[in-house]
């Protein structure tokens, strides 16, 4: 069984209850495979990053195999605005950055009628990546979030890179296995991902190197702080908040 997200954002939860931790979100146009469907909740696997979680059956749209293939293979327009306006079944809907929209001429055999004039995203390269990342400044931190209403550190990096055509996994610890290692701090380039560990050595945070000794990351909100060989120095708190673990280049 298959489905896609027909709402701006849908929470994926650790357990089949509204009280459970939100581990991630589906964004509009995201497709998934349903591994188990219960009366009220379904356990799904997101196609984009393989993330697993429970979603409320009232918030998903199930598809047959033919429609699923159309949505999965041909919906590739990703908005590079924090919010883009489309019409879904005749109603204006605001979609978050990272949403996928249908190409011209692609329609479902059944499902919501989607009209939009959002141009295909052309964001590429380091300059575009940093410009996209800067649009998020001030967005509040939200565990499991991936939208401008709230985002966590790896949801931020995943979505920014997604818009620029680079696929990242969901969690910081997963992203730290991707790309190529940058062994020397002095060799860092803008757009590199910096990873940070806790006292146990576990990767718990990620941010984007912005150049000139600065990092843009989601901590309290999406913000720019100072970065050195020790880690992140929070200019508001006047202290180090994260210890540098590794640097990876994803392009």
PyMOL commands that set and color helices and strands:
alter all, ss='L'
color gray80, all
select helices_A, chain A and resi 57-59+65-74+125-134+153-163+172-175+185-187
alter helices_A, ss='H'
color red, helices_A
select strands_A, chain A and resi 2-4+9-13+22-27+31-37+41-46+52-56+61-63+75-78+83-88+91-96+100-102+114-115+146-147+150-151+180-181+193-197+203-211+214-218+222-227+231-234+239-249
alter strands_A, ss='S'
color yellow, strands_A
deselect
rebuild
show_as cartoon
